[in-house]
Amino acid sequence: MTNVKHQHIVPKQGMWATKAEGASKPSKLFNYKIDAIDHASKVAKKHKGCIIVHENNGKFENVKCRDELYSMEVKGIYPIDQIRGNMPL
């Protein structure tokens, strides 16, 4: 049986980190929030988890689970090229 692993996208040292829920350290750092979201979405899909996106101040911004993770790609909710140019660190 696959363990459910929720993934958090959090600000860290001027970058964006992915962090498994309950972990003490981030699993990976990214320059752009959208890249962290993309990576976390893939991990969450594999482990039947959710992604929890945080704002720069650490507060919750968004949560996506299961079918919503797939619809993010199809609907283009996070248009990578537009966000990379405008995403504050």
Residue pairs with C-beta under 8 A, 6 or more apart in sequence:
2 46
2 47
2 48
3 47
4 47
4 48
4 49
5 20
5 21
5 43
5 44
5 47
5 49
6 20
6 21
6 44
6 49
6 50
6 51
6 52
7 18
7 19
7 20
7 21
7 40
7 41
7 43
7 44
7 49
7 50
7 51
7 52
8 18
8 19
8 20
8 21
8 40
8 51
8 52
8 53
8 54
9 16
9 17
9 18
9 33
9 36
9 37
9 40
9 51
9 52
9 53
9 54
10 16
10 17
10 19
10 26
10 54
10 58
11 17
11 54
11 55
11 56
11 58
11 89
12 26
12 29
13 29
14 89
15 29
15 30
15 31
15 89
16 29
16 30
16 31
16 32
16 33
16 35
16 36
16 89
17 26
17 27
17 28
17 29
17 30
17 36
18 26
18 27
18 28
18 30
18 36
18 39
18 40
18 43
19 25
19 26
19 27
20 27
20 43
21 49
21 52
27 43
28 36
28 39
30 36
30 39
31 89
32 83
32 84
32 87
33 53
33 83
33 87
34 78
34 80
34 83
34 84
34 87
35 80
37 51
37 53
37 78
38 78
38 80
40 51
41 51
41 64
41 69
41 72
41 73
43 49
44 50
44 51
44 65
44 69
45 69
45 70
48 66
49 65
50 63
50 64
50 65
50 66
50 69
51 63
51 64
51 65
51 69
52 60
52 62
52 63
53 60
53 61
53 62
53 63
53 64
54 60
54 61
55 61
56 88
56 89
64 72
71 77
72 78
